[in-house]
Amino acid sequence: MVVHKPGLLLGLPNRITLARTVLAMLIATVAFATGDLAWLIAGYAAYWIGDIADGAVARHRDEETIAGAVFDIVCDRACCFLLAAAFMATYPTVIGPLAIFLIQFGVLDTMLSLAFLLWPDCISPNYFYRIDRHIYRWNWSKVAKALNTGAVVVSLLIASFIDAAWLPYEVALAGVVVKVVSLERLVAIVRGRRPAVPAVK
């Protein structure tokens, strides 16, 4: 059973989440205003490093909470949207792939990420393997999490060096496919049309 810890709302993990979000968004604002790629890279670095740090600290200190998980999900969207806006303002050619990514991440992935709330004993998406190992593996395993927010951005950088404008579109669309398949499975599980396949980790 999940134990609610109201006192941890302002605990160290959530303070790290808050700090990395404010920092990433401030840097993204500078990148937006200056059009400087270095600031944009710094903003993504602040977001990604902070996102790893808050979760690691929460697990290490045994301070994971449902409120913290939701706060992290919301802050991820705030960072991604402003960084993507700065990226698009600086390099208009990335608008197409990033627009696809933002729809995927802002709508489909948000629905999936909040689905853990349907199971009272699941404290965050990081433990969704206890509900269904397939949805977990596709969305919140270490590889999946890295690809979820980084694949499109990295593919845009690679495409700029190898002149492969098609690459970011394929990567972005692949992300949409993963989310649609995951949501279809989730809905089938929730409606009882398909059994969940939990895993012991």
SVG drawing of the C-alpha trace seen along z (x, -y; Angstrom):
<svg xmlns="http://www.w3.org/2000/svg" viewBox="-14 -38 42 50">
<polyline fill="none" stroke="black" stroke-width="0.4" points="0.0,0.0 1.2,-3.5 2.0,-5.6 1.3,-9.3 4.0,-11.6 2.6,-15.1 5.8,-16.5 7.8,-15.4 6.0,-17.8 8.8,-20.3 11.4,-17.5 14.8,-17.5 13.7,-15.6 10.9,-18.1 13.2,-21.0 15.6,-19.6 12.7,-19.3 11.8,-22.9 15.3,-24.2 16.1,-22.2 12.8,-23.4 13.4,-27.0 17.0,-26.8 16.2,-25.0 13.4,-27.5 15.5,-30.5 18.2,-29.2 15.6,-28.4 14.4,-32.0 17.9,-33.3 18.3,-30.8 14.9,-32.1 16.0,-35.7 19.6,-35.2 19.2,-32.4 22.4,-31.0 22.8,-27.2 25.1,-27.0 22.3,-28.3 19.9,-25.8 22.3,-22.9 22.8,-24.2 19.1,-24.3 18.6,-20.7 21.6,-19.7 20.1,-21.4 16.7,-19.7 18.1,-16.2 20.7,-16.2 18.2,-17.6 15.6,-15.1 18.0,-12.2 19.1,-13.8 15.6,-14.3 14.5,-10.7 17.9,-9.3 17.7,-11.4 14.1,-10.4 14.9,-6.7 18.1,-7.0 16.4,-8.9 13.2,-6.8 11.2,-10.0 9.2,-9.0 5.6,-10.3 2.6,-10.4 2.7,-14.2 6.4,-14.2 5.7,-12.0 3.0,-14.2 5.1,-17.3 7.9,-15.8 5.6,-14.9 4.3,-18.5 7.8,-20.0 9.1,-17.8 6.4,-19.2 7.2,-22.8 10.9,-22.3 10.3,-20.5 7.8,-23.0 9.9,-26.1 13.1,-24.4 11.3,-23.2 9.9,-26.7 13.4,-28.2 14.7,-25.5 12.0,-26.3 12.5,-30.0 16.2,-29.6 16.0,-27.0 12.7,-27.1 13.5,-23.9 13.0,-21.9 9.4,-23.0 7.9,-19.9 9.6,-17.2 9.3,-19.1 5.6,-19.8 5.1,-16.0 7.1,-15.4 5.2,-18.0 1.9,-16.5 3.2,-13.0 4.9,-14.2 2.3,-16.8 -0.8,-14.7 -0.2,-11.0 2.8,-10.6 1.1,-12.7 -1.9,-10.4 0.3,-7.4 2.5,-8.9 -0.5,-9.8 -2.1,-6.3 -0.3,-5.0 -2.8,-7.0 -5.4,-4.4 -3.7,-1.9 -3.6,-3.0 -0.5,-0.9 1.6,-2.3 3.5,-5.4 4.9,-6.5 5.4,-5.4 8.8,-4.0 6.9,-1.2 4.5,-0.5 6.3,2.8 4.3,4.1 1.1,3.4 2.3,4.3 5.8,5.0 5.2,4.3 3.9,0.7 6.7,0.1 9.4,1.4 8.1,-0.7 7.8,-3.9 9.7,-4.0 12.6,-1.6 16.0,-3.4 16.4,-3.1 12.8,-4.2 13.0,-7.2 16.2,-8.4 14.7,-8.0 11.4,-9.6 12.8,-13.1 16.1,-12.9 15.7,-11.0 14.1,-13.7 16.5,-16.4 19.6,-14.2 18.2,-13.2 17.8,-16.9 21.5,-17.5 22.6,-14.4 20.4,-15.4 22.1,-18.8 25.5,-17.2 24.6,-14.4 22.0,-16.3 19.2,-13.8 16.1,-16.0 13.9,-12.8 15.6,-11.4 13.9,-13.6 10.5,-13.0 10.9,-9.2 12.1,-9.4 9.2,-11.6 6.7,-9.5 8.2,-6.3 7.6,-7.9 3.9,-8.5 3.5,-4.9 5.0,-3.7 2.6,-5.9 -0.5,-4.9 0.3,-1.2 0.9,-1.7 -2.3,-3.6 -4.3,-1.0 -2.9,1.7 -3.6,-0.5 -7.2,-1.1 -7.7,2.7 -6.3,3.5 -8.4,0.9 -11.5,2.1 -10.7,5.8 -10.3,6.8 -6.7,7.8 -4.9,9.1 -2.0,7.0 1.3,8.8 3.1,7.7 6.8,8.4 8.9,8.8 11.9,6.4"/>
</svg>
